[in-house]
Amino acid sequence: MPETIRRARFTLPLPPSVNQQYATVGNRRVLSQASRRYRRAVERAVHRLQVDGTLSDELVATLRAGFVGLFIDFYFETPLRRDLDGGLKITMDAICETLGVNDNRVVDIHLVKRIDPLNPRIEVELEAIPDWQFDEEYEVQVA
């Protein structure tokens, strides 16, 4: 029986900085135009990955049924201008939403800051974790 594919690696554009992610409209905070563009870019990239088989239907089904590990290397233009975690939430939301995975299933996150002034981007590894175990004293119902 073939082994289940549990990982996919891919590259996405660098997300907007946290200061560029939201705008105030009246009394509400909403996603900025830059954030909406980023989410659409991630959606297009993820759909291409599904079409080319990098993100197989089997992997997506395993992600939806189990838990998710997310490993992201951020390649910034400079070492100190941006915080490492500023792009995490928007990236995680965009990937999970596009795949139909609730982001509360993300149980493992690893972030790395790297520098590449000529090619800013993020390198993502998405891992399906079908058998995640919480502390033994808790019983968790997986729906």
Buried (B, 14 or more C-beta within 10 A) or exposed (E): EEEEBBEBEBEBBBBBBBEBBBEEEEEEEEBBEBBEEBBEBBBEBBEEBBEEEBBBEEBBEBBBEBBBBBBBBBBBEEEEEBEEEBBBEBBBBBBBBBBEBEBEBBBEEEBEBBEEEEEBBBBBBBBBBEEBEEEEEEEEEEE
